[in-house]
């Protein structure tokens, strides 16, 4: 599989593309997924880029049990 540079897009473009493909996604929701580490990202100045196939894979398949456990542990207070 080859990476296509046109698949590295901004969060706003990812939301637009997902909606055009019939996937329910809001900008704030995508930001939360990226901030939680569920979707890898590449910061570039003030913009954040994601690899769009990672976004669709996450939306269609959800998180793994390990990812969910890591997220819950990261949110606990000691």
Secondary structure as GFF3:
##gff-version 3
##sequence-region A 1 78
A	DSSP	three_ten_helix	5	7	.	.	.	ID=ss1
A	DSSP	beta_strand	8	10	.	.	.	ID=ss2
A	DSSP	alpha_helix	11	20	.	.	.	ID=ss3
A	DSSP	alpha_helix	27	36	.	.	.	ID=ss4
A	DSSP	beta_strand	41	44	.	.	.	ID=ss5
A	DSSP	beta_strand	47	51	.	.	.	ID=ss6
A	DSSP	alpha_helix	52	61	.	.	.	ID=ss7
A	DSSP	alpha_helix	65	75	.	.	.	ID=ss8
###
